[in-house]
Amino acid sequence: MGIILAVLLLAIILGGAGFALHALWIIAGIVLVVWLLGFAVRTAEGGGRWYRW
């Protein structure tokens, strides 16, 4: 019984980690697109920073 619970717990942890990593890849992709769009906006405006940091 203990082994079954350990395997189930391990599966839940690994499944949750896989979902979290997948979500982080999606967020990283969105940030990359916004960053690249920032270069396009800056180039179209003729210079200057379009963000405040």
Buried (B, 14 or more C-beta within 10 A) or exposed (E): EEEEEEEEEEEEEEEEEEEEEEEEEEEEEEEEEEEEEEEEEBEEEEEEEEEEE
